[in-house]
Amino acid sequence: MLSSFAPALALKNKAFISSGKTRSAYLRKALIVFQFSFAQILIVGTLIMGRQIDYMLNKDMGFSQDAIINFLCPGISGMIKM
């Protein structure tokens, strides 16, 4: 199979000219369209998630973060924030 492969024809996109109307050609084209569409969806989803995280980090929380009191209780492990 490898000995019948012609790299020059593949680079010129003429390797599968005779099989342009076969079932495998349609499947190949459909998979390429699906892969491109899926990549676009992932890119848009990443951009939306980045904007949501940026909004969450920079949104005013409605209280002063400097007025938080931390103290340690001996019976409870960890800090308690008030």
Phi and psi restraints in degrees (value plus and minus 20) as a CYANA .aco file:
   2 LEU   PHI     -87.9   -47.9
   2 LEU   PSI     -51.1   -11.1
   3 SER   PHI     -90.9   -50.9
   3 SER   PSI     -43.9    -3.9
   4 SER   PHI    -106.9   -66.9
   4 SER   PSI     -27.0    13.0
   5 PHE   PHI     -96.0   -56.0
   5 PHE   PSI     110.6   150.6
   6 ALA   PHI    -130.9   -90.9
   6 ALA   PSI      83.3   123.3
   7 PRO   PHI     -81.8   -41.8
   7 PRO   PSI     -53.4   -13.4
   8 ALA   PHI     -84.3   -44.3
   8 ALA   PSI     -60.5   -20.5
   9 LEU   PHI     -89.8   -49.8
   9 LEU   PSI     -54.9   -14.9
  10 ALA   PHI     -86.3   -46.3
  10 ALA   PSI     -58.5   -18.5
  11 LEU   PHI     -89.1   -49.1
  11 LEU   PSI     -49.2    -9.2
  12 LYS   PHI    -107.6   -67.6
  12 LYS   PSI     -18.3    21.7
  13 ASN   PHI      43.0    83.0
  13 ASN   PSI      14.9    54.9
  14 LYS   PHI    -137.4   -97.4
  14 LYS   PSI      -7.5    32.5
  15 ALA   PHI     -92.2   -52.2
  15 ALA   PSI     -51.2   -11.2
  16 PHE   PHI    -139.0   -99.0
  16 PHE   PSI      14.5    54.5
  17 ILE   PHI     -84.2   -44.2
  17 ILE   PSI     -60.3   -20.3
  18 SER   PHI     -89.4   -49.4
  18 SER   PSI     -42.0    -2.0
  19 SER   PHI    -125.3   -85.3
  19 SER   PSI      12.9    52.9
  20 GLY   PHI     -90.6   -50.6
  20 GLY   PSI     -41.5    -1.5
  21 LYS   PHI    -132.2   -92.2
  21 LYS   PSI      -6.0    34.0
  22 THR   PHI    -105.1   -65.1
  22 THR   PSI     149.4   189.4
  23 ARG   PHI     -84.5   -44.5
  23 ARG   PSI     -58.2   -18.2
  24 SER   PHI     -88.2   -48.2
  24 SER   PSI     -51.2   -11.2
  25 ALA   PHI     -88.3   -48.3
  25 ALA   PSI     -61.0   -21.0
  26 TYR   PHI     -86.5   -46.5
  26 TYR   PSI     -58.8   -18.8
  27 LEU   PHI     -84.3   -44.3
  27 LEU   PSI     -63.1   -23.1
  28 ARG   PHI     -81.4   -41.4
  28 ARG   PSI     -64.8   -24.8
  29 LYS   PHI     -85.4   -45.4
  29 LYS   PSI     -59.9   -19.9
  30 ALA   PHI     -85.4   -45.4
  30 ALA   PSI     -60.2   -20.2
  31 LEU   PHI     -86.6   -46.6
  31 LEU   PSI     -55.5   -15.5
  32 ILE   PHI     -86.1   -46.1
  32 ILE   PSI     -63.5   -23.5
  33 VAL   PHI     -83.9   -43.9
  33 VAL   PSI     -62.4   -22.4
  34 PHE   PHI     -82.4   -42.4
  34 PHE   PSI     -63.4   -23.4
  35 GLN   PHI     -84.3   -44.3
  35 GLN   PSI     -62.8   -22.8
  36 PHE   PHI     -84.6   -44.6
  36 PHE   PSI     -63.6   -23.6
  37 SER   PHI     -84.2   -44.2
  37 SER   PSI     -63.1   -23.1
  38 PHE   PHI     -84.0   -44.0
  38 PHE   PSI     -58.9   -18.9
  39 ALA   PHI     -83.9   -43.9
  39 ALA   PSI     -59.9   -19.9
  40 GLN   PHI     -84.6   -44.6
  40 GLN   PSI     -60.7   -20.7
  41 ILE   PHI     -83.3   -43.3
  41 ILE   PSI     -61.9   -21.9
  42 LEU   PHI     -84.5   -44.5
  42 LEU   PSI     -59.5   -19.5
  43 ILE   PHI     -85.6   -45.6
  43 ILE   PSI     -66.2   -26.2
  44 VAL   PHI     -84.1   -44.1
  44 VAL   PSI     -61.8   -21.8
  45 GLY   PHI     -82.0   -42.0
  45 GLY   PSI     -58.4   -18.4
  46 THR   PHI     -85.5   -45.5
  46 THR   PSI     -62.0   -22.0
  47 LEU   PHI     -84.2   -44.2
  47 LEU   PSI     -61.0   -21.0
  48 ILE   PHI     -84.8   -44.8
  48 ILE   PSI     -63.9   -23.9
  49 MET   PHI     -84.6   -44.6
  49 MET   PSI     -57.8   -17.8
  50 GLY   PHI     -82.4   -42.4
  50 GLY   PSI     -61.0   -21.0
  51 ARG   PHI     -86.8   -46.8
  51 ARG   PSI     -58.2   -18.2
  52 GLN   PHI     -85.8   -45.8
  52 GLN   PSI     -61.2   -21.2
  53 ILE   PHI     -86.2   -46.2
  53 ILE   PSI     -60.9   -20.9
  54 ASP   PHI     -82.1   -42.1
  54 ASP   PSI     -61.9   -21.9
  55 TYR   PHI     -83.3   -43.3
  55 TYR   PSI     -63.6   -23.6
  56 MET   PHI     -84.9   -44.9
  56 MET   PSI     -57.6   -17.6
  57 LEU   PHI     -95.4   -55.4
  57 LEU   PSI     -48.8    -8.8
  58 ASN   PHI    -125.1   -85.1
  58 ASN   PSI     -20.4    19.6
  59 LYS   PHI     -94.0   -54.0
  59 LYS   PSI     118.9   158.9
  60 ASP   PHI     -87.7   -47.7
  60 ASP   PSI     105.4   145.4
  61 MET   PHI    -103.7   -63.7
  61 MET   PSI     -27.2    12.8
  62 GLY   PHI      71.4   111.4
  62 GLY   PSI     -17.3    22.7
  63 PHE   PHI    -166.8  -126.8
  63 PHE   PSI     141.1   181.1
  64 SER   PHI    -100.9   -60.9
  64 SER   PSI     101.8   141.8
  65 GLN   PHI     -94.1   -54.1
  65 GLN   PSI     -35.4     4.6
  66 ASP   PHI     -97.3   -57.3
  66 ASP   PSI     -35.8     4.2
  67 ALA   PHI    -116.9   -76.9
  67 ALA   PSI      12.7    52.7
  68 ILE   PHI    -119.3   -79.3
  68 ILE   PSI     113.7   153.7
  69 ILE   PHI    -127.8   -87.8
  69 ILE   PSI     110.0   150.0
  70 ASN   PHI    -134.4   -94.4
  70 ASN   PSI     114.0   154.0
  71 PHE   PHI    -166.5  -126.5
  71 PHE   PSI     136.2   176.2
  72 LEU   PHI    -122.5   -82.5
  72 LEU   PSI     107.5   147.5
  73 CYS   PHI    -120.0   -80.0
  73 CYS   PSI     111.8   151.8
  74 PRO   PHI     -85.4   -45.4
  74 PRO   PSI     -52.5   -12.5
  75 GLY   PHI    -103.3   -63.3
  75 GLY   PSI     -35.8     4.2
  76 ILE   PHI    -134.6   -94.6
  76 ILE   PSI     112.4   152.4
  77 SER   PHI     -97.4   -57.4
  77 SER   PSI     112.5   152.5
  78 GLY   PHI      81.1   121.1
  78 GLY   PSI     156.8   196.8
  79 MET   PHI    -111.7   -71.7
  79 MET   PSI     129.2   169.2
  80 ILE   PHI    -131.9   -91.9
  80 ILE   PSI     109.2   149.2
  81 LYS   PHI    -123.5   -83.5
  81 LYS   PSI     115.9   155.9
